[in-house]
Amino acid sequence: MRIAFDIVGSREKAVAVVDMPEGSDEMAIAKEIMGRYKHVKSVIAKESGRQDPYRLYNFHIITGDQNTEVLHKEHGYILKLDPQKVYFSPREAEERARIAKKVKRGERVLVMFAGVGPYAIAIAKAQPKADIVCVEINPKAVEYADENVQLNKLVGRIKNYVGDVREVVPKIGKFNRIIMPLPESAHLFLDTAFAAAVKGAIIHLYGISEYQKGFPDLEALVKSAATNVGKKIRIIGRQKVLPFAPYRWKARIDIKVL
Ligand SMILES: C[S@@+](CC[C@H](N)C(=O)[O-])C[C@H]1O[C@@H](n2cnc3c(N)ncnc32)[C@H](O)[C@@H]1O
């Protein structure tokens, strides 16, 4: 039987987040994982699909340390988080690195749906001359995001706001680049992104596509959102990010605001 799991944390302490197949012997699987990965101190099982608005699973701890807060390390930065309380996916590290490389000197960057700050921190590490602003609705994630700014010595370079993107973004100015990592519904917030984008801005929209390439379904959503608010745009990039479900892919569309 193939068991899907992620390990979040560091060599000192990590948590295994497991997608338990129905009817499986959870304790045997948890012990097998802990036997193989000695740094895993707790094994937790997902009980549901992701729930809105914080995009969290319900979990139960199968075995190990009841405290599941960890320090996760990726690409030269640290993220403090508890996978039971905030969204985090270690599988997206490569995508964060791809985005970080695109940011140019002097840009004002907005990360919507910012979680504990992984995109913002990846960008700040790669581009010291960018001004980065994050908006996130889960107060616990913003608490971690503030702590992560300090842990990575980025105080003054990243500002975290707690609240709904629709309410906060109209009050915090205009941006050269906007990142929208909420694949199931980010397209519903494109009106807010268009209103916050300067002429020439780039918007990175994440979505779920039924196509392996080109993502015409997502392109159609983007074009209709632009038409609805009378914005002229050009689609300048498409990136397959990760498999999402059978025959569905997490994808990114890059939009230039004209
Ligand atoms: C898919 S997660 C991505 C988190 C983070 N960017 C990352 O890569 O780890 C989406 C995040 O958006 C937040 N969120 C959902 N709806 C929101 C809204 N209307 N305004 C602000 N944040 C929202 C959730 O709490 C969640 O942390």
The ligand as an SDF file (V2000), in Angstrom:
LIG
                    3D

 27 29  0  0  0  0  0  0  0  0999 V2000
   -3.1300   27.8380    0.1070 C   0  0  0  0  0  0  0  0  0  0  0  0
   -2.7230   28.7540    1.5770 S   0  0  0  0  0  0  0  0  0  0  0  0
   -1.1670   29.4880    1.1090 C   0  0  0  0  0  0  0  0  0  0  0  0
   -0.3790   30.0100    2.2650 C   0  0  0  0  0  0  0  0  0  0  0  0
    1.0500   30.4640    1.9210 C   0  0  0  0  0  0  0  0  0  0  0  0
    1.0750   31.3940    0.8290 N   0  0  0  0  0  0  0  0  0  0  0  0
    1.9460   29.2910    1.6540 C   0  0  0  0  0  0  0  0  0  0  0  0
    2.3660   29.1100    0.5040 O   0  0  0  0  0  0  0  0  0  0  0  0
    2.2440   28.5410    2.6040 O   0  0  0  0  0  0  0  0  0  0  0  0
   -3.8720   30.0600    1.4740 C   0  0  0  0  0  0  0  0  0  0  0  0
   -3.8900   30.9930    2.6570 C   0  0  0  0  0  0  0  0  0  0  0  0
   -4.8410   32.0310    2.3680 O   0  0  0  0  0  0  0  0  0  0  0  0
   -5.5120   32.3970    3.5480 C   0  0  0  0  0  0  0  0  0  0  0  0
   -6.7720   33.0390    3.1200 N   0  0  0  0  0  0  0  0  0  0  0  0
   -7.8890   32.4280    2.6300 C   0  0  0  0  0  0  0  0  0  0  0  0
   -8.8240   33.3480    2.2980 N   0  0  0  0  0  0  0  0  0  0  0  0
   -8.2680   34.5730    2.5510 C   0  0  0  0  0  0  0  0  0  0  0  0
   -8.7310   35.9110    2.3870 C   0  0  0  0  0  0  0  0  0  0  0  0
   -9.9540   36.1710    1.9060 N   0  0  0  0  0  0  0  0  0  0  0  0
   -7.9200   36.9340    2.7440 N   0  0  0  0  0  0  0  0  0  0  0  0
   -6.6700   36.6680    3.2560 C   0  0  0  0  0  0  0  0  0  0  0  0
   -6.1750   35.4200    3.4220 N   0  0  0  0  0  0  0  0  0  0  0  0
   -6.9610   34.3800    3.0800 C   0  0  0  0  0  0  0  0  0  0  0  0
   -5.6580   31.0960    4.3290 C   0  0  0  0  0  0  0  0  0  0  0  0
   -5.8030   31.3290    5.7140 O   0  0  0  0  0  0  0  0  0  0  0  0
   -4.3330   30.3760    3.9680 C   0  0  0  0  0  0  0  0  0  0  0  0
   -3.3480   30.6180    4.9500 O   0  0  0  0  0  0  0  0  0  0  0  0
  1  2  1  0
  2  3  1  0
  2 10  1  0
  3  4  1  0
  4  5  1  0
  5  6  1  0
  5  7  1  0
  7  8  2  0
  7  9  1  0
 10 11  1  0
 11 12  1  0
 11 26  1  0
 12 13  1  0
 13 14  1  0
 13 24  1  0
 14 15  1  0
 14 23  1  0
 15 16  2  0
 16 17  1  0
 17 18  1  0
 17 23  2  0
 18 19  1  0
 18 20  2  0
 20 21  1  0
 21 22  2  0
 22 23  1  0
 24 25  1  0
 24 26  1  0
 26 27  1  0
M  CHG  2   2   1   9  -1
M  END
$$$$
